């Protein structure tokens, strides 16, 4: 059974060491997402329609709201360092983050610098202790991966990266989904609420956000579940009912499929550093780093 070895939450987002032995279904995150192989069987990430190997030579970068899934080769298990980086945290702490953490390419070659930073972050997570160096190391790794991903990217990719959120109907649907994520809202009803037919709404939403409305809603519910697990004393059952699930079992299946491990396991191993929440809160700048 897949489980988390260590999880750390902070102003940056999340960093985790996962031992994975089963697939993770197609999902998305509002954060930038980096996946590094640490040990065990080779694995693969499916980003959009493309398959990328995750091994000692390559890592995977996933832009915010980009659909992706995970699979293992030969039914083995592997340990991965997985990062979820808040775009605004990265933007505020960088002089080069012009594109809201939109990566230029999903497949990343492991450079000596990336390899060094991955090893150091992995060691910090295994120590499971607060470290003043952790955020600085994590920023350095994210920046190195961001710059590596854009070295061979085209101007057309850059244009597409900046061409989002320009339709008022999609923006209104995002607000409605945020307000009603605990309800069993029908997508056809949501489409009518913003003045569109269901097919037109799905097509426009996918063009603007890169994911379907269903995947977006699942992301909102997953994030709220994580917040509740780490910042409240609610039982898993209460969290399930508060999010509109009919039972704890259905919630656990949902959480495991979208996050990778069971909610009780996540709560057991996760560590929260200062100023970590809310997940969409204001970023904390790294001391000594220049902001834009």
KAGIGI-V660637 format. One line per field, one symbol per residue. ss: DSSP state (@ for helix, = for strand, . for the rest). psi: psi as a letter, one per 40 degrees, with the letter a starting at -180 (. if undefined). burial: + if it has 16 or more other ideal C-beta (glycine too) atoms within 10 Angstrom, else -. A space follows every 50 residues. Layout:
BEGIN
ss=???
psi=???
burial=???
END
This chain:
BEGIN
ss=..========..========...====....=========..=====..= ====...=====.....=====.....========.@@@@@@........ ......===..@@@@@@@@@@@@@@@@......@@@@@@@@@@@@@@@@@ ....@@@@@@@@.....@@@@@@@@@@@@.......@@@@@@@....@@@ @@@@@@@@@...@@@@@@@@@@@@@@@@@@@....@@@@@@@.....@@@ @@@@@@@@@...@@@@@@@===....................
psi=hiihdihhiaddbihihhhheiihihaiieiihhhhhdiaiiiihhhbei hhihaddiihhhihehhiiiiihffaiihihhihhhddddddeieegeff fhididhhhhiddddddddddddddddfihheedddddddddddddddde dfiidddddddegifehddddddddddddfeeighhdddddddefiiddd ddddddddeeiidddddddddddddddddeeieiidddddddeeieiddd ddddddddddiiddddddeihhiifdiidfiiihihheihi.
burial=-+-+++++++++++++++++--++-+++++++++++++--+-+++++--- -+++---+++++++++++-+-+-----+++++++++++++++++--+-+- ++++++++-+---+--++--++-++--------++-++++++++++-+++ ----------+--+----++--++--+--++---+-+--++--+-+---- ++-+++-++++++-++++++++++++++++-----+--+++-+-+--+-- ++-++++++++++-+++-+++----+--+---++-+------
END
